[in-house]
Amino acid sequence: MPFIRLPHLLMPTLLVVVLVLLVPTTSDETDCNTLRMGQFICPNPSLRQIDPKTQQLRGCTRENKARVWCIAAEGIVCTETKNNSFTRELPCKWTNGYHFDTALLLSVFLGMFGADRFYLGYPALGLLKFCTLGFMFLGQLVDVILIATQVVGPADGSAYIIPYYGPVITVVRSDNWTYRLPQDNW
């Protein structure tokens, strides 16, 4: 059987075509929702994404989530937008118009009349405090402490309006799945 001879230029071209077909091509685009910390900045600092009225991220829902614009690190192209910007859901605190400083001032100065509880949406407790003069001022003191530590919030489940970098307390809870790292002095 005679061997077929190919021209000298055809052989390298055929080799390149075979290699291109065999080697998988890699895309420069990345799913930006899978980026790790340090590969993106969220929210985008060049956009004003903090609502001045609520002091929370714009578009915060009752589920305490807001979709914001983020920036991927230089050299990363996102599949969603074909550039380095993308959207991501971030946690926020849904507010409904109740100011922390107003509730605290009402508790300190008019707490014996139940004005703080009326303001926060607890009319039964407000009426009870009004009739008993703030549980003989002891209930007023307890309410000042509970409101100052943000244990008592608005009745509708929303958060207080507090400045974005203000005195917000975040409660860290533990359950049966929480692991405590033993300390040296235990």
C-alpha positions in Angstrom: 0.0 0.0 0.0 1.6 3.2 -1.1 2.1 6.0 1.5 0.4 9.2 0.6 2.7 12.2 0.8 1.3 15.5 1.9 2.9 18.8 1.0 5.2 20.3 3.6 2.9 23.2 4.4 -0.2 21.1 4.8 1.2 18.9 7.6 1.9 21.7 10.1 -1.5 23.3 9.3 -3.3 19.9 9.9 -1.4 19.5 13.2 -2.5 23.0 14.4 -6.1 22.3 13.5 -6.0 19.0 15.4 -4.5 20.6 18.5 -7.1 23.4 18.4 -9.9 20.9 18.3 -8.5 18.8 21.1 -7.5 21.5 23.6 -10.6 22.9 25.4 -11.0 26.6 25.1 -11.1 28.6 28.3 -13.4 31.6 28.6 -12.2 34.8 30.2 -15.6 35.4 31.8 -16.3 34.4 35.3 -19.6 33.8 37.3 -19.1 36.7 39.7 -21.5 35.2 42.3 -18.8 32.7 43.1 -16.0 35.2 43.7 -14.2 34.9 47.0 -13.7 37.7 49.5 -10.9 40.1 48.3 -11.9 39.5 44.6 -14.7 42.1 44.7 -15.9 45.2 46.6 -19.5 45.3 47.6 -21.3 47.7 47.5 -19.7 49.8 44.8 -18.3 52.8 46.6 -18.7 55.1 43.6 -22.5 54.7 43.7 -24.7 56.1 46.5 -26.4 52.9 47.6 -27.2 54.0 51.2 -30.7 55.6 51.4 -30.4 58.8 53.5 -33.9 58.5 54.8 -33.6 54.9 56.2 -29.8 54.7 56.6 -29.9 51.2 55.0 -29.1 49.9 51.6 -31.5 51.1 48.9 -34.1 48.5 48.0 -34.0 46.7 51.4 -37.0 44.2 51.5 -38.9 42.7 54.4 -36.7 39.6 54.1 -33.7 41.9 55.1 -32.0 41.6 51.8 -31.0 44.2 49.2 -29.6 43.7 45.7 -26.6 46.1 45.2 -24.0 46.8 42.6 -20.5 45.4 43.2 -17.1 45.7 41.5 -14.9 42.7 40.7 -11.1 43.0 40.9 -9.3 44.2 37.9 -8.9 41.6 35.2 -12.1 39.7 36.1 -15.0 39.9 33.6 -18.4 38.8 34.8 -20.7 36.7 32.6 -23.8 38.6 33.6 -22.7 42.1 32.5 -19.6 41.4 30.3 -17.6 43.9 32.4 -16.3 44.0 36.0 -19.6 45.0 37.7 -22.3 42.7 38.9 -25.2 42.6 41.4 -25.3 40.7 44.6 -27.7 40.3 47.5 -26.4 41.7 50.8 -28.0 41.7 54.2 -29.7 44.8 55.5 -32.2 45.9 58.1 -35.7 46.7 56.9 -37.0 49.9 58.5 -40.5 51.3 58.6 -40.0 54.8 59.9 -39.3 54.2 63.6 -36.3 56.2 64.8 -34.1 54.9 67.6 -33.3 58.3 69.2 -37.1 59.2 69.2 -38.0 56.0 71.0 -35.2 56.4 73.5 -36.1 60.0 74.3 -39.8 59.1 74.6 -38.8 56.3 77.0 -36.6 58.6 79.2 -38.9 61.6 79.4 -42.4 60.3 78.8 -42.0 56.6 79.7 -44.1 56.8 82.8 -47.1 57.7 80.5 -46.3 54.9 78.0 -45.5 57.2 75.2 -42.6 55.0 74.1 -44.8 51.9 73.8 -47.5 53.8 71.9 -44.8 55.1 69.5 -43.4 51.6 68.9 -46.8 50.1 68.3 -47.7 48.4 71.6 -50.9 50.2 72.6 -51.9 47.7 75.3 -48.6 48.1 77.1 -48.7 51.8 76.6 -52.1 52.0 78.2 -51.0 49.8 81.1 -47.9 52.0 81.7 -50.1 55.1 81.6 -52.6 53.7 84.1 -49.9 52.6 86.6 -47.6 55.5 86.1 -44.9 53.4 84.4 -45.4 50.5 86.8 -44.4 53.0 89.6 -41.4 54.2 87.5 -39.8 50.7 87.7 -41.3 49.8 84.3 -40.0 53.0 82.9 -36.5 52.2 84.0 -36.7 48.7 82.5 -38.1 50.1 79.3 -35.2 52.6 79.0 -32.7 49.7 79.4 -34.6 47.5 76.9 -34.9 50.2 74.3 -31.3 51.4 74.8 -30.0 47.9 74.3 -32.3 47.5 71.3 -34.0 44.4 72.8 -37.4 46.0 72.3 -38.0 47.2 68.7 -41.0 48.3 66.7 -44.0 46.0 66.9 -44.1 45.4 63.1 -40.8 43.6 63.2 -38.8 46.3 61.4 -35.5 47.7 62.6 -34.9 51.2 64.1 -33.6 53.9 61.8 -30.1 54.5 63.2 -27.2 56.2 61.3 -25.3 53.8 59.1 -22.2 54.0 61.3 -24.3 54.6 64.5 -24.7 52.6 67.7 -26.3 49.5 66.1 -26.3 46.4 68.2 -26.0 43.0 66.4 -27.1 40.1 68.6 -25.0 37.0 68.1 -26.9 33.9 69.1 -25.7 30.4 69.7 -27.5 27.0 69.4 -26.6 23.3 69.6 -24.5 23.6 66.4 -22.4 26.5 67.7 -18.8 25.5 68.5 -17.0 27.5 71.1 -13.2 27.5 70.8 -11.7 26.8 74.3 -9.6 29.6 75.6 -6.3 29.2 77.5 -7.7 30.7 80.7 -10.8 28.3 81.0 
